[in-house]
Amino acid sequence: MQGLYQYKYKNSWDCLKQIVRAEGIKGLYKGFVPRVSRVLTSVPLVFIFFERSAEIILNLVPRH
């Protein structure tokens, strides 16, 4: 619904119905593997970056 063909759908429910009608239930999972692959690689990097950044910042701040 956020792509080039957003004009084809009236709302989210209409989008869901059209996908299931045209491609079946499996159509709802189109793109699942690439998305999960990207998430499984990026999320750990974000957590690692956050932890390291927090350590660096806390070491720079003087403690009383």
Secondary structure, DSSP 8 states (H G I E B T S, - for coil): --STTGGG-SSHHHHHHHHHHHH-GGGGGTTHHHHHHHHHHHHHHHHHHHHHHHHHHHHHS---
